[in-house]
Amino acid sequence: MEPLIYSVTTTVAQDVRGLVYATQFAPPAALLEKDPPNWRWHLPLGFVTLVAAGMLLIAAGGVQWHVQEQKQGGARYHRTQMHKKKIRPQLALPPP
C-alpha cells in the first residue's frame, strides 16, 4: 500500500509544481491546427468535430424520442379532422 501512496503523492506534487511554475514559461508563439497524418478529407478538423458532435446530438434526440414514445404505452400522436371543418362567422341577433 505504501508504494501506491508514495507514487500518488509524487504525482500530485509534480502536478502542483508544474502549475505553480507554469506562469514562468514562455508563452507559445501561435497555435496552429494541424491535420493528423493520412488526412484525406481536406476539411478542417474542428469543422469535422463539430459535425460529428451535431450528428451525435441528433441521434441522441431520436433515441430519447423513441424511448419517450414507448413509455407512453403506445399512445401515438393522432391528427384530428378539426382542420377540415370551416367555421363561418354568424351574425348575432339583436336583443329583443
A tleap script that builds the chain and sets N, CA, C and O, in Angstrom:
source leaprc.protein.ff14SB
mol = sequence {
  NMET GLU PRO LEU ILE TYR SER VAL THR THR
  THR VAL ALA GLN ASP VAL ARG GLY LEU VAL
  TYR ALA THR GLN PHE ALA PRO PRO ALA ALA
  LEU LEU GLU LYS ASP PRO PRO ASN TRP ARG
  TRP HIE LEU PRO LEU GLY PHE VAL THR LEU
  VAL ALA ALA GLY MET LEU LEU ILE ALA ALA
  GLY GLY VAL GLN TRP HIE VAL GLN GLU GLN
  LYS GLN GLY GLY ALA ARG TYR HIE ARG THR
  GLN MET HIE LYS LYS LYS ILE ARG PRO GLN
  LEU ALA LEU PRO PRO CPRO
}
set mol.1.N position { 0.822 -1.194 0.000 }
set mol.1.CA position { 0.000 0.000 0.000 }
set mol.1.C position { 0.864 1.254 0.000 }
set mol.1.O position { 0.500 2.266 -0.600 }
set mol.2.N position { 2.019 1.184 0.682 }
set mol.2.CA position { 2.893 2.356 0.742 }
set mol.2.C position { 3.430 2.767 -0.619 }
set mol.2.O position { 3.502 3.967 -0.887 }
set mol.3.N position { 3.818 1.829 -1.508 }
set mol.3.CA position { 4.285 2.279 -2.822 }
set mol.3.C position { 3.205 3.033 -3.604 }
set mol.3.O position { 3.507 3.985 -4.323 }
set mol.4.N position { 1.956 2.607 -3.464 }
set mol.4.CA position { 0.865 3.283 -4.147 }
set mol.4.C position { 0.695 4.709 -3.610 }
set mol.4.O position { 0.567 5.660 -4.382 }
set mol.5.N position { 0.696 4.844 -2.293 }
set mol.5.CA position { 0.551 6.171 -1.682 }
set mol.5.C position { 1.731 7.054 -2.076 }
set mol.5.O position { 1.552 8.238 -2.359 }
set mol.6.N position { 2.925 6.491 -2.095 }
set mol.6.CA position { 4.114 7.258 -2.473 }
set mol.6.C position { 4.019 7.732 -3.927 }
set mol.6.O position { 4.346 8.881 -4.224 }
set mol.7.N position { 3.577 6.861 -4.828 }
set mol.7.CA position { 3.505 7.247 -6.237 }
set mol.7.C position { 2.423 8.315 -6.454 }
set mol.7.O position { 2.612 9.236 -7.249 }
set mol.8.N position { 1.293 8.192 -5.749 }
set mol.8.CA position { 0.242 9.201 -5.863 }
set mol.8.C position { 0.734 10.536 -5.322 }
set mol.8.O position { 0.496 11.578 -5.932 }
set mol.9.N position { 1.413 10.514 -4.194 }
set mol.9.CA position { 1.942 11.740 -3.601 }
set mol.9.C position { 2.948 12.398 -4.532 }
set mol.9.O position { 2.930 13.616 -4.708 }
set mol.10.N position { 3.820 11.602 -5.124 }
set mol.10.CA position { 4.827 12.132 -6.046 }
set mol.10.C position { 4.165 12.750 -7.278 }
set mol.10.O position { 4.560 13.826 -7.728 }
set mol.11.N position { 3.171 12.071 -7.813 }
set mol.11.CA position { 2.478 12.590 -8.997 }
set mol.11.C position { 1.767 13.895 -8.689 }
set mol.11.O position { 1.844 14.839 -9.476 }
set mol.12.N position { 1.079 13.967 -7.565 }
set mol.12.CA position { 0.376 15.187 -7.184 }
set mol.12.C position { 1.370 16.323 -6.961 }
set mol.12.O position { 1.117 17.457 -7.366 }
set mol.13.N position { 2.478 16.030 -6.332 }
set mol.13.CA position { 3.493 17.060 -6.090 }
set mol.13.C position { 4.049 17.589 -7.411 }
set mol.13.O position { 4.252 18.794 -7.553 }
set mol.14.N position { 4.297 16.706 -8.376 }
set mol.14.CA position { 4.793 17.149 -9.685 }
set mol.14.C position { 3.759 18.006 -10.392 }
set mol.14.O position { 4.110 19.010 -11.011 }
set mol.15.N position { 2.486 17.624 -10.310 }
set mol.15.CA position { 1.435 18.414 -10.953 }
set mol.15.C position { 1.322 19.807 -10.332 }
set mol.15.O position { 1.178 20.800 -11.045 }
set mol.16.N position { 1.388 19.873 -9.020 }
set mol.16.CA position { 1.280 21.161 -8.340 }
set mol.16.C position { 2.487 22.033 -8.697 }
set mol.16.O position { 2.336 23.227 -8.957 }
set mol.17.N position { 3.688 21.436 -8.710 }
set mol.17.CA position { 4.882 22.183 -9.112 }
set mol.17.C position { 4.748 22.709 -10.536 }
set mol.17.O position { 5.124 23.844 -10.827 }
set mol.18.N position { 4.215 21.881 -11.413 }
set mol.18.CA position { 4.038 22.305 -12.798 }
set mol.18.C position { 3.059 23.461 -12.919 }
set mol.18.O position { 3.264 24.370 -13.724 }
set mol.19.N position { 1.981 23.432 -12.115 }
set mol.19.CA position { 1.026 24.535 -12.144 }
set mol.19.C position { 1.608 25.815 -11.562 }
set mol.19.O position { 1.329 26.907 -12.055 }
set mol.20.N position { 2.414 25.684 -10.517 }
set mol.20.CA position { 3.000 26.863 -9.885 }
set mol.20.C position { 3.998 27.533 -10.821 }
set mol.20.O position { 4.011 28.758 -10.938 }
set mol.21.N position { 4.832 26.741 -11.487 }
set mol.21.CA position { 5.862 27.305 -12.352 }
set mol.21.C position { 5.398 27.496 -13.798 }
set mol.21.O position { 6.195 27.897 -14.646 }
set mol.22.N position { 4.145 27.221 -14.088 }
set mol.22.CA position { 3.655 27.351 -15.461 }
set mol.22.C position { 3.666 28.798 -15.924 }
set mol.22.O position { 3.819 29.059 -17.117 }
set mol.23.N position { 3.506 29.742 -15.008 }
set mol.23.CA position { 3.496 31.146 -15.407 }
set mol.23.C position { 4.881 31.643 -15.792 }
set mol.23.O position { 4.996 32.678 -16.448 }
set mol.24.N position { 5.929 30.938 -15.406 }
set mol.24.CA position { 7.286 31.375 -15.713 }
set mol.24.C position { 7.750 30.916 -17.092 }
set mol.24.O position { 8.753 31.411 -17.605 }
set mol.25.N position { 7.031 29.980 -17.692 }
set mol.25.CA position { 7.421 29.505 -19.013 }
set mol.25.C position { 7.055 30.535 -20.067 }
set mol.25.O position { 6.152 31.348 -19.868 }
set mol.26.N position { 7.757 30.495 -21.181 }
set mol.26.CA position { 7.459 31.427 -22.274 }
set mol.26.C position { 6.131 31.037 -22.920 }
set mol.26.O position { 5.872 29.850 -23.116 }
set mol.27.N position { 5.284 32.014 -23.255 }
set mol.27.CA position { 4.000 31.686 -23.887 }
set mol.27.C position { 4.223 31.152 -25.306 }
set mol.27.O position { 5.183 31.544 -25.969 }
set mol.28.N position { 3.361 30.277 -25.767 }
set mol.28.CA position { 3.531 29.759 -27.123 }
set mol.28.C position { 3.330 30.877 -28.148 }
set mol.28.O position { 2.525 31.784 -27.938 }
set mol.29.N position { 4.061 30.801 -29.245 }
set mol.29.CA position { 4.012 31.853 -30.258 }
set mol.29.C position { 2.642 31.878 -30.926 }
set mol.29.O position { 1.993 32.923 -30.969 }
set mol.30.N position { 2.205 30.762 -31.437 }
set mol.30.CA position { 0.902 30.708 -32.101 }
set mol.30.C position { 0.414 29.273 -32.096 }
set mol.30.O position { 1.206 28.334 -32.178 }
set mol.31.N position { -0.874 29.113 -32.001 }
set mol.31.CA position { -1.457 27.779 -32.048 }
set mol.31.C position { -1.962 27.532 -33.464 }
set mol.31.O position { -2.788 28.286 -33.979 }
set mol.32.N position { -1.472 26.495 -34.073 }
set mol.32.CA position { -1.892 26.137 -35.421 }
set mol.32.C position { -2.619 24.814 -35.386 }
set mol.32.O position { -2.224 23.886 -34.680 }
set mol.33.N position { -3.675 24.742 -36.151 }
set mol.33.CA position { -4.410 23.482 -36.248 }
set mol.33.C position { -3.710 22.604 -37.278 }
set mol.33.O position { -3.570 22.981 -38.441 }
set mol.34.N position { -3.282 21.451 -36.843 }
set mol.34.CA position { -2.589 20.535 -37.745 }
set mol.34.C position { -3.460 19.317 -37.997 }
set mol.34.O position { -4.118 18.804 -37.092 }
set mol.35.N position { -3.453 18.872 -39.224 }
set mol.35.CA position { -4.213 17.680 -39.571 }
set mol.35.C position { -3.432 16.437 -39.169 }
set mol.35.O position { -2.202 16.435 -39.210 }
set mol.36.N position { -4.144 15.377 -38.779 }
set mol.36.CA position { -3.454 14.138 -38.457 }
set mol.36.C position { -2.828 13.541 -39.719 }
set mol.36.O position { -3.215 13.900 -40.831 }
set mol.37.N position { -1.866 12.636 -39.551 }
set mol.37.CA position { -1.263 12.011 -40.726 }
set mol.37.C position { -2.301 11.216 -41.516 }
set mol.37.O position { -3.247 10.679 -40.940 }
set mol.38.N position { -2.124 11.145 -42.820 }
set mol.38.CA position { -3.020 10.445 -43.749 }
set mol.38.C position { -4.421 11.044 -43.735 }
set mol.38.O position { -5.401 10.314 -43.885 }
set mol.39.N position { -4.533 12.340 -43.562 }
set mol.39.CA position { -5.822 13.035 -43.556 }
set mol.39.C position { -6.198 13.321 -44.999 }
set mol.39.O position { -5.516 14.093 -45.673 }
set mol.40.N position { -7.274 12.712 -45.485 }
set mol.40.CA position { -7.611 12.791 -46.908 }
set mol.40.C position { -8.836 13.644 -47.202 }
set mol.40.O position { -9.157 13.857 -48.372 }
set mol.41.N position { -9.521 14.132 -46.197 }
set mol.41.CA position { -10.776 14.820 -46.449 }
set mol.41.C position { -10.587 16.282 -46.820 }
set mol.41.O position { -11.495 16.883 -47.394 }
set mol.42.N position { -9.456 16.865 -46.516 }
set mol.42.CA position { -9.138 18.257 -46.812 }
set mol.42.C position { -10.143 19.215 -46.179 }
set mol.42.O position { -10.447 20.266 -46.743 }
set mol.43.N position { -10.650 18.852 -45.019 }
set mol.43.CA position { -11.540 19.712 -44.244 }
set mol.43.C position { -10.864 20.027 -42.917 }
set mol.43.O position { -10.106 19.202 -42.408 }
set mol.44.N position { -11.116 21.185 -42.351 }
set mol.44.CA position { -10.549 21.474 -41.031 }
set mol.44.C position { -11.067 20.484 -39.997 }
set mol.44.O position { -12.250 20.145 -39.979 }
set mol.45.N position { -10.180 20.035 -39.153 }
set mol.45.CA position { -10.535 19.017 -38.165 }
set mol.45.C position { -11.580 19.533 -37.180 }
set mol.45.O position { -12.421 18.764 -36.713 }
set mol.46.N position { -11.535 20.838 -36.858 }
set mol.46.CA position { -12.535 21.401 -35.954 }
set mol.46.C position { -13.935 21.337 -36.547 }
set mol.46.O position { -14.904 21.071 -35.834 }
set mol.47.N position { -14.044 21.581 -37.856 }
set mol.47.CA position { -15.340 21.503 -38.524 }
set mol.47.C position { -15.873 20.079 -38.500 }
set mol.47.O position { -17.057 19.856 -38.247 }
set mol.48.N position { -14.998 19.121 -38.762 }
set mol.48.CA position { -15.406 17.713 -38.744 }
set mol.48.C position { -15.859 17.314 -37.346 }
set mol.48.O position { -16.819 16.558 -37.195 }
set mol.49.N position { -15.176 17.815 -36.331 }
set mol.49.CA position { -15.548 17.511 -34.953 }
set mol.49.C position { -16.923 18.086 -34.627 }
set mol.49.O position { -17.740 17.422 -33.988 }
set mol.50.N position { -17.183 19.325 -35.066 }
set mol.50.CA position { -18.492 19.927 -34.816 }
set mol.50.C position { -19.606 19.174 -35.532 }
set mol.50.O position { -20.687 18.990 -34.973 }
set mol.51.N position { -19.354 18.743 -36.750 }
set mol.51.CA position { -20.365 17.982 -37.483 }
set mol.51.C position { -20.645 16.659 -36.779 }
set mol.51.O position { -21.799 16.254 -36.644 }
set mol.52.N position { -19.587 15.990 -36.331 }
set mol.52.CA position { -19.771 14.719 -35.634 }
set mol.52.C position { -20.545 14.916 -34.332 }
set mol.52.O position { -21.401 14.098 -33.996 }
set mol.53.N position { -20.255 15.988 -33.597 }
set mol.53.CA position { -20.983 16.259 -32.352 }
set mol.53.C position { -22.453 16.551 -32.641 }
set mol.53.O position { -23.332 16.117 -31.896 }
set mol.54.N position { -22.719 17.281 -33.711 }
set mol.54.CA position { -24.101 17.557 -34.089 }
set mol.54.C position { -24.856 16.293 -34.447 }
set mol.54.O position { -26.012 16.121 -34.063 }
set mol.55.N position { -24.201 15.410 -35.183 }
set mol.55.CA position { -24.854 14.146 -35.547 }
set mol.55.C position { -25.145 13.300 -34.318 }
set mol.55.O position { -26.187 12.651 -34.241 }
set mol.56.N position { -24.231 13.305 -33.359 }
set mol.56.CA position { -24.466 12.556 -32.123 }
set mol.56.C position { -25.650 13.142 -31.343 }
set mol.56.O position { -26.451 12.398 -30.777 }
set mol.57.N position { -25.758 14.477 -31.314 }
set mol.57.CA position { -26.892 15.092 -30.627 }
set mol.57.C position { -28.213 14.745 -31.296 }
set mol.57.O position { -29.205 14.483 -30.616 }
set mol.58.N position { -28.233 14.742 -32.628 }
set mol.58.CA position { -29.455 14.393 -33.347 }
set mol.58.C position { -29.831 12.936 -33.085 }
set mol.58.O position { -31.000 12.619 -32.867 }
set mol.59.N position { -28.831 12.053 -33.106 }
set mol.59.CA position { -29.097 10.638 -32.841 }
set mol.59.C position { -29.606 10.436 -31.416 }
set mol.59.O position { -30.524 9.647 -31.190 }
set mol.60.N position { -29.013 11.147 -30.452 }
set mol.60.CA position { -29.469 11.019 -29.058 }
set mol.60.C position { -30.896 11.528 -28.911 }
set mol.60.O position { -31.681 10.958 -28.153 }
set mol.61.N position { -31.240 12.595 -29.626 }
set mol.61.CA position { -32.607 13.095 -29.582 }
set mol.61.C position { -33.590 12.091 -30.158 }
set mol.61.O position { -34.692 11.928 -29.635 }
set mol.62.N position { -33.197 11.417 -31.235 }
set mol.62.CA position { -34.060 10.394 -31.822 }
set mol.62.C position { -34.277 9.226 -30.890 }
set mol.62.O position { -35.389 8.709 -30.776 }
set mol.63.N position { -33.211 8.807 -30.220 }
set mol.63.CA position { -33.335 7.699 -29.268 }
set mol.63.C position { -34.224 8.111 -28.107 }
set mol.63.O position { -35.069 7.333 -27.663 }
set mol.64.N position { -34.039 9.337 -27.609 }
set mol.64.CA position { -34.849 9.804 -26.485 }
set mol.64.C position { -36.311 9.899 -26.889 }
set mol.64.O position { -37.186 9.552 -26.095 }
set mol.65.N position { -36.600 10.356 -28.093 }
set mol.65.CA position { -37.981 10.453 -28.579 }
set mol.65.C position { -38.600 9.066 -28.672 }
set mol.65.O position { -39.761 8.875 -28.311 }
set mol.66.N position { -37.826 8.094 -29.158 }
set mol.66.CA position { -38.327 6.726 -29.295 }
set mol.66.C position { -38.637 6.132 -27.918 }
set mol.66.O position { -39.675 5.494 -27.740 }
set mol.67.N position { -37.748 6.337 -26.951 }
set mol.67.CA position { -37.958 5.808 -25.593 }
set mol.67.C position { -39.172 6.477 -24.961 }
set mol.67.O position { -39.979 5.816 -24.307 }
set mol.68.N position { -39.301 7.787 -25.154 }
set mol.68.CA position { -40.437 8.508 -24.578 }
set mol.68.C position { -41.748 8.015 -25.180 }
set mol.68.O position { -42.754 7.909 -24.478 }
set mol.69.N position { -41.742 7.717 -26.471 }
set mol.69.CA position { -42.947 7.225 -27.136 }
set mol.69.C position { -43.341 5.847 -26.588 }
set mol.69.O position { -44.526 5.565 -26.414 }
set mol.70.N position { -42.361 5.004 -26.319 }
set mol.70.CA position { -42.671 3.680 -25.781 }
set mol.70.C position { -43.142 3.756 -24.339 }
set mol.70.O position { -43.942 2.926 -23.909 }
set mol.71.N position { -42.659 4.743 -23.579 }
set mol.71.CA position { -43.086 4.898 -22.192 }
set mol.71.C position { -44.563 5.285 -22.102 }
set mol.71.O position { -45.227 4.974 -21.114 }
set mol.72.N position { -45.066 5.946 -23.108 }
set mol.72.CA position { -46.450 6.396 -23.078 }
set mol.72.C position { -47.415 5.265 -23.374 }
set mol.72.O position { -48.622 5.498 -23.441 }
set mol.73.N position { -46.936 4.079 -23.548 }
set mol.73.CA position { -47.804 2.924 -23.736 }
set mol.73.C position { -48.358 2.802 -25.139 }
set mol.73.O position { -49.457 2.283 -25.330 }
set mol.74.N position { -47.633 3.261 -26.094 }
set mol.74.CA position { -48.072 3.101 -27.471 }
set mol.74.C position { -49.043 4.161 -27.932 }
set mol.74.O position { -49.489 4.122 -29.079 }
set mol.75.N position { -49.386 5.110 -27.074 }
set mol.75.CA position { -50.293 6.177 -27.492 }
set mol.75.C position { -49.522 7.120 -28.395 }
set mol.75.O position { -48.638 7.843 -27.935 }
set mol.76.N position { -49.845 7.116 -29.652 }
set mol.76.CA position { -49.133 7.942 -30.613 }
set mol.76.C position { -49.946 9.177 -30.953 }
set mol.76.O position { -51.148 9.228 -30.694 }
set mol.77.N position { -49.311 10.138 -31.515 }
set mol.77.CA position { -49.948 11.371 -31.933 }
set mol.77.C position { -50.936 11.057 -33.048 }
set mol.77.O position { -50.583 10.443 -34.055 }
set mol.78.N position { -52.167 11.483 -32.856 }
set mol.78.CA position { -53.203 11.219 -33.847 }
set mol.78.C position { -53.756 12.554 -34.317 }
set mol.78.O position { -54.222 13.360 -33.511 }
set mol.79.N position { -53.703 12.781 -35.599 }
set mol.79.CA position { -54.188 14.044 -36.151 }
set mol.79.C position { -55.711 14.014 -36.237 }
set mol.79.O position { -56.302 13.052 -36.728 }
set mol.80.N position { -56.317 15.059 -35.763 }
set mol.80.CA position { -57.784 15.126 -35.775 }
set mol.80.C position { -58.270 15.686 -37.106 }
set mol.80.O position { -57.480 16.150 -37.929 }
set mol.81.N position { -59.571 15.634 -37.299 }
set mol.81.CA position { -60.183 16.154 -38.517 }
set mol.81.C position { -60.589 17.619 -38.344 }
set mol.81.O position { -61.284 18.174 -39.194 }
set mol.82.N position { -60.165 18.231 -37.269 }
set mol.82.CA position { -60.590 19.578 -36.954 }
set mol.82.C position { -60.152 20.587 -38.013 }
set mol.82.O position { -60.846 21.575 -38.254 }
set mol.83.N position { -59.029 20.349 -38.632 }
set mol.83.CA position { -58.520 21.300 -39.606 }
set mol.83.C position { -59.346 21.302 -40.894 }
set mol.83.O position { -59.199 22.217 -41.705 }
set mol.84.N position { -60.203 20.314 -41.102 }
set mol.84.CA position { -61.006 20.242 -42.322 }
set mol.84.C position { -62.334 20.982 -42.193 }
set mol.84.O position { -62.968 21.299 -43.200 }
set mol.85.N position { -62.754 21.258 -40.969 }
set mol.85.CA position { -64.029 21.940 -40.760 }
set mol.85.C position { -63.819 23.443 -40.800 }
set mol.85.O position { -62.913 23.976 -40.159 }
set mol.86.N position { -64.670 24.118 -41.564 }
set mol.86.CA position { -64.587 25.569 -41.637 }
set mol.86.C position { -65.716 26.152 -40.802 }
set mol.86.O position { -66.873 25.752 -40.934 }
set mol.87.N position { -65.378 27.071 -39.969 }
set mol.87.CA position { -66.375 27.721 -39.127 }
set mol.87.C position { -66.647 29.087 -39.728 }
set mol.87.O position { -65.735 29.897 -39.895 }
set mol.88.N position { -67.894 29.334 -40.048 }
set mol.88.CA position { -68.274 30.619 -40.626 }
set mol.88.C position { -68.834 31.500 -39.521 }
set mol.88.O position { -69.612 31.052 -38.679 }
set mol.89.N position { -68.427 32.749 -39.542 }
set mol.89.CA position { -68.954 33.652 -38.502 }
set mol.89.C position { -70.448 33.894 -38.712 }
set mol.89.O position { -70.902 34.074 -39.842 }
set mol.90.N position { -71.192 33.898 -37.641 }
set mol.90.CA position { -72.634 34.137 -37.712 }
set mol.90.C position { -72.935 35.472 -37.040 }
set mol.90.O position { -72.304 35.871 -36.061 }
set mol.91.N position { -73.927 36.140 -37.615 }
set mol.91.CA position { -74.317 37.425 -37.043 }
set mol.91.C position { -75.092 37.200 -35.750 }
set mol.91.O position { -75.944 36.316 -35.660 }
set mol.92.N position { -74.787 37.988 -34.792 }
set mol.92.CA position { -75.515 37.909 -33.523 }
set mol.92.C position { -76.858 38.593 -33.677 }
set mol.92.O position { -76.953 39.674 -34.260 }
set mol.93.N position { -77.876 37.972 -33.162 }
set mol.93.CA position { -79.212 38.559 -33.233 }
set mol.93.C position { -79.314 39.715 -32.230 }
set mol.93.O position { -78.779 39.632 -31.124 }
set mol.94.N position { -80.001 40.790 -32.622 }
set mol.94.CA position { -80.147 41.903 -31.658 }
set mol.94.C position { -81.019 41.468 -30.493 }
set mol.94.O position { -81.925 40.655 -30.675 }
set mol.95.N position { -80.770 41.982 -29.326 }
set mol.95.CA position { -81.583 41.596 -28.157 }
set mol.95.C position { -83.030 42.079 -28.334 }
set mol.95.O position { -83.235 43.180 -28.845 }
set mol.96.N position { -84.029 41.304 -27.933 }
set mol.96.CA position { -85.438 41.686 -28.107 }
set mol.96.C position { -85.875 42.795 -27.201 }
set mol.96.O position { -87.033 43.209 -27.246 }
savepdb mol mol.pdb
quit
